[in-house]
Amino acid sequence: MKRFIIIFCAPLLFSLFSFSHEREAVYEVSEPSAVQEKIVYPEVVKLHPPVVHFAVALPLFTLLLEGLYHLRGRKPDEVEFFALLLSSGAVIGAAVTGYIAHESMENLPITPQALELLHTHQTLGIALAGLFSLVFLLRLVYTFKPVPIIHHLYLLLLLTGVAGLLYQGNLGGKLVYNFGLGVSG
């Protein structure tokens, strides 16, 4: 019961702490005579960063847990199932909050390179949400019909998904650190 409370309360606390993120940024115009324009980001943009941390950490944890189970010769159990459930939920949550944030940021004055990267980031996020839904579905099937090929396919897709999430995080980092999207300048 203690683990159950920690698992469900920790994301809630982290999301509450996320509201300390800044929501305004300054966009510098390339013309020296132009005045700086202040961009105000919608409140919903602040939801994406904390959710993303779970969307990267939980699938990586699930993959490491699978590796540990494999090394010890254990079959997947309810702990691994619950970790995958949380992982899939976090990835889907990150895709949903990212989509909402993308829609609110798309009309802001950002560079064409940043906009192109933003579209790529969104497309990959939606694809990863679909992939992790499939991974969870395969794991659910494996629970009721433990056929080794299903487990191997599930592991391959989980590994592919984690690699995709790491690349996705790289794209998101470029949006924040190279282009300053979603942060104050």
HUKAZI-V111065 format. One record per pair of residues at least 4 apart in sequence whose ideal C-beta (glycine too) atoms are under 7 Angstrom apart, sorted by the first residue. I is the first residue (numbers start at 1). GAP is how many residues later the second one is. D is the distance in whole Angstrom. If there is no record, write none. Layout:
I,GAP,D ; I,GAP,D
This chain:
1,4,7 ; 2,4,6 ; 3,4,6 ; 4,4,7 ; 5,4,6 ; 6,4,6 ; 9,4,6 ; 10,4,6 ; 11,4,6 ; 11,43,6 ; 12,4,7 ; 13,4,6 ; 14,4,7 ; 14,36,5 ; 15,35,5 ; 18,28,6 ; 18,29,7 ; 18,31,6 ; 18,32,4 ; 19,27,6 ; 21,25,5 ; 21,28,6 ; 22,161,6 ; 22,162,4 ; 23,17,7 ; 23,18,5 ; 23,20,7 ; 23,22,7 ; 23,23,6 ; 24,14,6 ; 24,15,7 ; 24,16,5 ; 24,17,7 ; 24,160,5 ; 25,14,5 ; 25,16,7 ; 25,155,6 ; 25,158,6 ; 25,159,5 ; 25,160,5 ; 26,10,6 ; 26,12,6 ; 26,159,4 ; 27,10,5 ; 27,12,5 ; 27,82,6 ; 28,8,6 ; 29,5,4 ; 29,7,7 ; 29,8,7 ; 37,72,7 ; 39,69,6 ; 41,4,4 ; 41,141,6 ; 42,62,4 ; 44,56,5 ; 44,57,6 ; 44,60,6 ; 45,56,5 ; 45,59,6 ; 45,60,7 ; 45,137,5 ; 47,4,6 ; 47,50,5 ; 48,4,6 ; 48,49,4 ; 48,50,5 ; 48,53,5 ; 51,4,6 ; 51,39,7 ; 51,42,5 ; 51,43,5 ; 51,46,5 ; 52,4,6 ; 52,42,5 ; 52,120,7 ; 53,4,6 ; 54,4,5 ; 54,36,4 ; 55,35,4 ; 55,36,5 ; 55,38,7 ; 55,39,4 ; 55,110,7 ; 56,4,6 ; 56,109,5 ; 56,113,5 ; 57,4,6 ; 58,4,6 ; 58,25,7 ; 58,28,5 ; 58,29,4 ; 58,32,5 ; 59,4,6 ; 59,28,4 ; 59,32,7 ; 59,102,6 ; 59,103,5 ; 59,106,6 ; 60,4,6 ; 60,102,6 ; 61,4,6 ; 61,22,6 ; 62,4,6 ; 62,18,7 ; 62,21,4 ; 62,22,5 ; 62,25,5 ; 62,96,7 ; 63,4,7 ; 63,95,6 ; 63,96,7 ; 63,99,5 ; 64,4,6 ; 65,4,6 ; 65,15,5 ; 65,18,6 ; 66,4,6 ; 66,14,7 ; 66,89,6 ; 66,92,7 ; 67,4,6 ; 68,4,6 ; 69,5,4 ; 69,7,6 ; 69,11,6 ; 76,4,4 ; 76,5,7 ; 77,4,7 ; 78,4,6 ; 79,4,6 ; 80,4,6 ; 81,4,6 ; 81,58,6 ; 81,62,7 ; 82,4,6 ; 83,4,6 ; 84,4,6 ; 84,51,7 ; 84,52,6 ; 84,55,5 ; 85,4,6 ; 85,51,7 ; 86,4,6 ; 87,4,6 ; 87,45,7 ; 88,4,6 ; 88,44,4 ; 88,45,6 ; 88,47,7 ; 88,48,4 ; 89,4,6 ; 90,4,6 ; 91,4,7 ; 91,37,6 ; 91,38,6 ; 91,41,4 ; 92,4,6 ; 92,37,5 ; 92,40,7 ; 92,41,7 ; 93,4,6 ; 94,4,6 ; 94,31,7 ; 95,4,6 ; 95,30,4 ; 95,31,5 ; 95,33,7 ; 95,34,4 ; 96,4,7 ; 97,4,6 ; 98,4,6 ; 98,24,6 ; 98,27,5 ; 99,4,6 ; 99,23,6 ; 100,4,7 ; 101,4,6 ; 102,4,6 ; 102,16,6 ; 102,20,5 ; 105,13,7 ; 105,76,6 ; 110,4,4 ; 110,5,6 ; 110,69,7 ; 110,71,7 ; 111,4,7 ; 111,68,7 ; 112,4,6 ; 113,4,6 ; 114,4,6 ; 114,61,7 ; 114,65,4 ; 114,67,6 ; 115,4,7 ; 116,4,7 ; 117,4,6 ; 117,54,6 ; 117,57,6 ; 117,58,6 ; 118,4,6 ; 118,57,6 ; 119,4,6 ; 120,4,6 ; 120,51,6 ; 121,4,6 ; 121,47,7 ; 121,50,5 ; 121,51,6 ; 121,54,6 ; 122,4,7 ; 123,4,6 ; 124,4,6 ; 124,40,7 ; 124,44,5 ; 124,47,7 ; 125,4,7 ; 125,43,6 ; 126,4,7 ; 127,4,6 ; 128,4,6 ; 128,33,6 ; 128,36,5 ; 128,37,6 ; 128,40,6 ; 129,4,6 ; 130,4,7 ; 131,4,6 ; 131,26,6 ; 131,30,5 ; 131,33,7 ; 132,4,6 ; 132,29,6 ; 133,4,6 ; 134,4,6 ; 134,23,6 ; 135,4,6 ; 135,19,6 ; 135,22,5 ; 135,23,5 ; 135,26,6 ; 136,4,6 ; 137,4,7 ; 138,4,6 ; 138,12,6 ; 138,15,6 ; 138,16,4 ; 138,19,7 ; 139,4,7 ; 139,15,5 ; 141,4,6 ; 141,9,6 ; 142,4,6 ; 142,8,5 ; 142,9,6 ; 142,12,6 ; 145,5,7 ; 148,4,6 ; 149,4,6 ; 150,4,6 ; 151,4,6 ; 152,4,6 ; 153,4,6 ; 154,4,6 ; 155,4,6 ; 156,4,6 ; 157,4,6 ; 158,4,6 ; 159,4,7 ; 160,4,6 ; 161,4,6 ; 162,4,7 ; 163,4,7 ; 164,4,6 ; 165,4,6 ; 166,4,7 ; 167,4,7 ; 168,4,6 ; 169,4,6 ; 170,4,7 ; 171,4,7 ; 172,4,6 ; 173,4,6 ; 174,4,5 ; 175,4,5 ; 175,6,5 ; 176,5,6 ; 176,6,6 ; 176,7,6 ; 180,5,6
